[in-house]
Amino acid sequence: MLQRFVFPGLLFLLFSCLTAEAQVIDADEDDVQEAEPDVAAETEDELEVPEDSYSGSYDDSTGSIEAAHEAAADIRKQGWQISGDMRVGYIRAEQELRDGSSDTDTNWRGRFRIGGTSRFNSWLLGNVRIASTCSSDQCDPEFVLDHSLPTGNSIEDGDITFDQLYLHAFRLKRFDVAVGRLQTKFVTRSGVFAKSLDRNDSNGFNVNWTDGAHATYHSDSGAITHLILQYNDPDGASNVRRRPLDFADSDSRVTYFFAWESQKRIGPITQRGIDITYMPSSMLKDGTVTGPVDDYVGIVSRFTTARPIGTSGRRWNFSAELGYAPDTPTRAALDLPGEGDSDGFAWAVTGSLMDLWPNHSVGINYARADAGWLLSPQYRNNEELFEIRYLWRKRRNLALDMRVRWRRDLVQQALETQKRDEVDFFARFTVGFSR
């Protein structure tokens, strides 16, 4: 097993080597002033990335650090730019539960977010945003400020909180860093879908976040290297982390995340990436707080293809992700029959037919996540999934999507009478605004 301090040390050394050219330390004011046109020019180039790279509905594939790059191009003077979005929809789910009973749940849901970005000077942005969720089951407004999630995947319905509150510094055109409460997303960029095996804050109707620091380095080849240091509260994580991951141990306060991604086209391949998550002292090996506590590591690779190349007209997008956790909880810790450790593989594929008719697209998604894969916000562990989705996207900030999804346990849990089986449907509308 990787040692607790060796692994993050190697990541830091690698990232330091990659970012040495940025010369962040001791940059004088003249350097900063010269960097401003480069930052804006680079951002405008990024805005010309084909629309397919903005996958899913509004903001499904854009994290805080990407949004700040766009703001750098839009905000020419000091002051605040206001932006936000609203997502409303209907959900129906029918389940065959593990104890043999059945259940049907229907509700209306909404998510509302509004905030502002200010460019304080040529190299520093600030961002603040509040977010809330609401449902037909519960919608009593209450402001909260927590460092962990009460439900495991989102704030409570009716709660209002900060989901972004950070400073973002641009120092020369290649290197930047954001510190505070962030949205971090590492997803397949494949048109209809924005899926992830390891990190996708605030997907769907959820509100969650990453507390910490996110640094990026932009290489000459167009690839981007990421390093995220995430704070974990003793009461739990601020984004989706599945049991028996636990953060009561004082050595589990920081999660280390390293990623490399390129969206430069090579033939039909439009995205390539690899992520490594390292979570020291955060896995309850046998599922109990009195038992051994191990480090948890997750490795993910992903790629996306498109044919034909272009931003309009009928075309195919295909994506694939593969995840592996070398050390996993025991089967007993996950209530599975048998002895030994649980399996730690996960994989997912999507296929999208874009502009089947102008602005109308359809896609399918199939995934399997073994019981020992504990990181995905969109694929539950010990489960297989099949989904069909329709997307109408008139423009980037206006979308209507509908899906039908089937999910089932891969392995029947010990002491249960059957596997859990679920079919759910949603229709949702998303609109964004800015001024």
C-alpha positions in Angstrom: 0.0 0.0 0.0 1.2 3.5 -0.8 2.6 5.3 2.3 0.6 8.2 3.7 3.2 10.8 3.1 5.1 9.4 0.1 2.1 9.4 -2.2 1.0 13.1 -1.7 4.7 14.1 -1.7 5.2 12.5 -5.2 2.1 14.3 -6.5 3.3 17.6 -5.1 6.8 17.1 -6.6 5.3 16.2 -10.0 2.9 19.2 -9.9 5.7 21.5 -8.8 7.9 20.4 -11.8 5.0 21.0 -14.2 4.3 24.5 -12.8 7.8 25.7 -12.4 7.6 27.6 -15.6 4.7 29.7 -14.2 7.1 31.6 -11.8 4.3 32.4 -9.4 6.7 33.4 -6.6 8.2 36.9 -6.7 6.2 38.0 -9.8 6.3 41.8 -9.8 3.5 44.1 -10.8 4.8 44.5 -14.4 4.6 40.8 -14.9 1.0 40.8 -13.7 0.0 43.6 -16.0 1.6 41.9 -19.0 -0.2 38.7 -18.1 -3.7 40.2 -18.3 -4.1 40.2 -22.1 -2.7 36.6 -22.3 -5.3 35.4 -19.7 -8.1 37.0 -21.6 -6.9 35.8 -25.0 -6.5 32.3 -23.7 -10.0 32.4 -22.1 -11.6 33.6 -25.4 -10.0 30.7 -27.2 -11.4 28.3 -24.6 -14.8 29.7 -25.2 -14.6 28.6 -28.8 -14.3 25.0 -27.8 -17.1 23.1 -29.6 -20.5 23.2 -27.9 -20.4 19.4 -27.4 -17.7 19.9 -24.7 -20.4 21.6 -22.5 -22.0 18.3 -21.9 -25.5 17.7 -20.4 -27.7 20.5 -19.2 -26.5 23.9 -18.1 -23.4 23.8 -15.8 -23.2 20.0 -15.7 -19.6 20.0 -16.9 -18.2 23.4 -15.7 -16.5 23.6 -12.3 -15.5 26.7 -10.4 -12.0 27.1 -12.0 -13.4 26.8 -15.5 -16.2 29.3 -14.8 -13.6 31.8 -13.5 -11.7 31.5 -16.8 -14.8 32.5 -18.6 -15.4 35.3 -16.1 -11.9 36.6 -16.8 -12.9 37.2 -20.4 -16.3 38.7 -19.6 -15.3 41.1 -16.7 -13.3 43.9 -18.3 -13.5 46.3 -15.4 -13.7 45.9 -11.6 -17.1 45.2 -10.3 -19.6 42.3 -9.9 -21.1 40.1 -12.6 -24.3 38.4 -11.4 -25.2 35.0 -12.6 -27.4 32.0 -11.6 -29.6 29.2 -12.7 -32.8 27.4 -12.0 -33.6 23.7 -12.4 -37.1 22.3 -11.9 -38.4 18.8 -12.6 -40.6 15.9 -11.9 -39.3 12.5 -10.6 -41.0 9.1 -10.3 -39.2 6.0 -9.0 -40.5 2.5 -8.5 -38.4 0.1 -6.4 -38.4 -3.6 -5.6 -36.6 -3.5 -2.2 -34.1 -6.0 -0.8 -36.6 -7.3 1.8 -39.1 -8.2 -0.8 -41.4 -5.2 -0.5 -42.0 -2.5 -3.2 -42.2 1.2 -3.1 -43.2 4.1 -5.4 -42.1 7.7 -4.9 -43.1 10.7 -6.9 -42.2 14.4 -6.3 -41.4 17.7 -7.8 -37.9 19.1 -7.2 -36.2 22.4 -7.7 -32.7 23.8 -7.4 -31.9 27.5 -7.4 -28.5 29.2 -7.4 -27.5 32.8 -7.7 -24.1 34.5 -7.1 -21.6 37.0 -8.3 -18.1 37.2 -9.6 -15.9 40.3 -9.2 -12.5 41.0 -10.8 -10.7 42.9 -8.1 -7.6 43.6 -10.3 -5.7 42.1 -13.2 -4.9 38.8 -11.5 -7.6 38.2 -8.8 -11.2 37.1 -9.0 -13.7 36.6 -6.2 -16.8 34.5 -6.4 -19.8 34.0 -4.0 -22.9 31.9 -4.7 -25.8 30.7 -2.6 -27.8 27.6 -3.5 -31.0 25.9 -2.3 -33.0 22.8 -3.1 -36.8 22.4 -2.7 -39.2 19.5 -3.2 -42.9 18.9 -2.9 -42.1 16.8 0.2 -40.2 19.6 2.0 -39.5 23.3 1.3 -39.1 25.2 4.5 -36.3 27.7 4.0 -33.4 27.7 6.5 -29.9 29.1 6.1 -27.2 26.6 7.1 -23.4 26.7 6.9 -22.0 23.2 7.3 -18.8 21.5 6.2 -20.5 18.1 5.6 -23.7 16.8 4.0 -26.6 15.7 6.1 -28.0 13.3 3.5 -24.8 11.8 2.0 -25.3 13.5 -1.4 -26.9 16.9 -0.9 -28.1 19.5 1.5 -31.6 19.0 3.0 -34.5 20.2 0.9 -35.3 23.8 1.9 -31.7 24.5 3.1 -29.9 27.6 1.8 -26.1 27.6 1.8 -23.0 28.8 0.1 -21.9 26.3 -2.6 -19.2 28.7 -3.9 -17.1 31.1 -1.9 -13.6 31.4 -3.2 -10.7 33.6 -4.5 -9.1 32.7 -7.9 -5.7 34.1 -8.7 -4.2 34.2 -12.3 -0.4 34.5 -12.3 0.9 34.6 -15.8 -1.1 32.7 -18.4 -0.3 29.1 -17.6 -0.9 28.7 -13.8 -3.8 29.6 -11.6 -5.2 28.6 -8.3 -8.6 28.9 -6.5 -9.0 28.6 -2.7 -12.2 28.4 -0.8 -15.5 26.6 -1.4 -15.5 25.3 -4.9 -17.3 23.2 -7.5 -15.0 20.5 -8.9 -16.1 18.4 -11.9 -14.1 15.8 -13.9 -16.6 14.3 -16.3 -16.9 12.7 -19.7 -17.7 15.5 -22.2 -20.0 13.6 -24.6 -22.9 15.7 -25.5 -26.0 14.3 -23.8 -24.1 13.1 -20.7 -21.7 14.6 -18.2 -20.9 11.5 -16.1 -18.1 10.7 -13.7 -16.7 7.8 -11.7 -15.0 10.0 -9.2 -15.8 13.7 -9.0 -18.8 15.7 -10.1 -20.1 18.2 -7.5 -23.8 19.3 -7.6 -24.9 16.9 -10.3 -28.6 16.5 -10.9 -30.7 18.4 -8.3 -27.9 18.0 -5.7 -26.1 20.8 -3.9 -22.6 19.8 -2.7 -19.1 21.2 -2.9 -15.3 20.9 -2.4 -13.7 22.9 0.4 -10.0 23.4 -0.3 -7.6 24.5 -3.1 -7.6 23.7 -6.8 -4.5 24.6 -8.9 -4.1 24.1 -12.6 -1.3 24.2 -15.1 -1.9 24.8 -18.9 0.8 23.2 -21.0 1.8 24.2 -24.6 0.1 21.1 -25.9 -3.3 22.3 -24.6 -3.4 19.7 -21.8 -4.4 20.8 -18.3 -2.8 19.4 -15.1 -4.9 19.6 -11.9 -4.1 19.3 -8.2 -6.9 19.5 -5.6 -6.4 19.5 -1.8 -9.8 18.9 -0.2 -10.7 19.4 3.4 -12.8 16.6 5.0 -14.9 17.4 8.1 -14.9 14.8 10.9 -18.7 14.5 10.5 -18.4 13.6 6.9 -17.5 14.8 3.4 -18.9 17.8 1.5 -19.4 15.7 -1.7 -20.5 12.1 -2.4 -18.3 9.6 -0.6 -19.9 6.2 0.0 -19.7 4.0 3.1 -17.5 2.7 4.7 -15.4 5.8 3.9 -15.2 7.7 7.2 -13.3 10.9 8.2 -13.3 10.6 12.0 -9.5 9.9 12.0 -7.5 13.1 12.3 -5.2 11.8 9.5 -8.1 11.9 7.0 -8.6 15.6 7.0 -7.1 16.1 3.5 -8.0 14.3 0.3 -5.4 14.6 -2.5 -6.6 14.6 -6.1 -4.4 14.7 -9.2 -5.7 14.8 -12.8 -4.4 15.3 -16.3 -6.9 16.1 -19.1 -6.6 17.1 -22.8 -9.5 18.2 -25.1 -7.2 18.7 -28.1 -8.5 16.5 -30.9 -6.4 13.6 -32.1 -8.3 12.0 -35.0 -11.8 11.1 -33.6 -10.7 11.4 -30.0 -11.8 14.7 -28.4 -11.0 14.1 -24.7 -8.4 12.1 -22.8 -7.9 12.1 -19.0 -6.6 10.3 -16.0 -7.5 11.0 -12.3 -6.0 9.7 -9.0 -7.7 10.1 -5.7 -5.8 9.5 -2.5 -7.7 9.5 0.8 -5.4 8.8 3.8 -6.9 6.9 6.8 -10.4 7.1 5.5 -11.5 3.5 4.8 -13.0 1.4 7.6 -11.6 -1.9 6.4 -14.2 -4.1 8.1 -16.9 -1.4 8.3 -16.5 -0.7 12.0 -14.8 2.3 13.8 -13.0 0.0 16.1 -11.4 -2.0 13.3 -8.5 -1.2 11.0 -8.5 2.1 9.1 -6.7 2.1 5.7 -6.0 4.6 3.0 -8.3 4.5 -0.1 -7.0 5.1 -3.6 -9.1 5.4 -6.7 -7.7 5.6 -10.3 -9.9 6.7 -13.2 -9.2 6.9 -17.0 -11.6 8.3 -19.5 -11.8 9.2 -23.2 -14.4 10.6 -25.6 -14.7 10.4 -29.4 -16.9 12.2 -31.9 -17.8 11.5 -35.5 -18.0 13.5 -37.7 -16.1 16.4 -36.2 -18.1 19.5 -35.9 -20.5 21.6 -33.8 -23.7 21.1 -35.8 -25.4 18.5 -37.9 -26.0 14.9 -37.0 -23.0 13.3 -35.3 -22.1 10.5 -32.8 -20.3 11.0 -29.5 -19.0 8.0 -27.5 -17.3 8.0 -24.1 -15.8 5.4 -21.8 -14.5 5.5 -18.2 -12.6 2.8 -16.2 -12.0 3.0 -12.5 -10.0 0.8 -10.2 -9.4 0.8 -6.4 -6.5 -1.5 -5.4 -7.4 -1.7 -1.7 -11.1 -2.1 -0.8 -13.3 -2.9 2.2 -14.0 -6.5 3.1 -17.2 -8.1 1.7 -18.5 -8.2 5.3 -18.1 -4.4 5.6 -20.5 -4.0 2.7 -23.0 -6.7 3.9 -22.0 -9.1 1.1 -21.8 -12.8 1.4 -18.4 -14.6 1.3 -15.0 -13.8 2.7 -12.1 -11.5 1.7 -12.1 -8.1 0.1 -14.8 -6.7 -2.2 -14.1 -6.1 -5.9 -12.8 -2.6 -6.8 -13.5 -2.1 -10.5 -16.0 0.3 -12.1 -16.7 1.1 -15.8 -19.2 3.1 -17.7 -19.9 3.8 -21.4 -22.1 6.4 -23.1 -23.3 6.9 -26.7 -25.0 10.0 -27.9 -26.6 10.9 -31.2 -26.3 14.7 -31.4 -28.7 16.8 -33.4 -30.9 13.9 -34.5 -33.0 16.9 -35.3 -31.6 20.4 -34.8 -31.1 20.9 -31.0 -32.6 17.5 -30.2 -30.3 14.7 -29.1 -30.6 11.2 -27.5 -28.1 9.0 -25.6 -27.7 5.8 -23.8 -25.5 5.0 -20.7 -24.5 1.6 -19.3 -22.3 1.2 -16.2 -21.2 -1.3 -13.6 -19.6 -0.4 -10.3 -18.3 -3.1 -8.0 -19.1 -2.9 -4.3 -15.6 -1.6 -3.5 -15.8 1.4 -5.7 -16.8 4.2 -3.3 -16.2 7.5 -5.2 -18.8 8.0 -7.9 -21.5 10.6 -7.3 -23.6 9.1 -10.2 -23.1 5.3 -10.0 -23.8 3.6 -6.7 -21.4 0.9 -5.7 -22.5 -2.8 -6.2 -24.9 -1.8 -8.9 -25.4 -1.9 -12.7 -27.2 0.8 -14.6 -28.8 1.4 -17.9 -30.2 4.8 -19.0 -31.8 6.3 -22.0 -31.9 10.1 -22.1 -33.3 12.8 -24.4 -31.9 16.3 -24.5 -33.2 19.5 -26.1 -30.7 22.2 -25.8 -31.5 25.4 -27.6 -28.4 27.1 -26.4 -25.8 26.6 -23.7 -27.9 28.0 -20.8 -31.3 26.6 -21.8 -32.1 22.9 -21.7 -34.9 20.3 -21.3 -33.9 16.7 -20.6 -35.8 13.5 -19.8 -34.6 10.1 -18.9 -35.6 6.6 -18.0 -33.1 4.6 -15.9 -32.9 1.1 -14.6 -30.7 0.1 -11.7 -30.1 -3.3 -9.9 -27.7 -4.7 -7.3 -24.8 -6.7 -8.8 -24.5 -9.0 -5.7 -27.4 -9.8 -3.4 -26.6 -8.7 0.1 -26.4 -11.3 2.9 -29.5 -11.8 5.0 -31.7 -10.1 2.3 -34.3 -11.9 0.2 -33.6 -10.3 -3.2 -31.6 -7.8 -5.1 -32.8 -4.2 -5.1 -34.3 -3.3 -8.5 -35.3 0.3 -9.4 -36.8 2.1 -12.4 -37.0 5.9 -12.3 -38.0 8.6 -14.7 -37.5 12.4 -14.7 -38.3 15.4 -16.8 -36.5 18.6 -15.9 -36.0 22.1 -17.3 -32.8 24.2 -16.7 -32.2 27.8 -17.4 -29.2 30.0 -16.6 -28.9 33.8 -16.6 -26.2 36.4 -16.2 -25.8 40.2 -16.4 
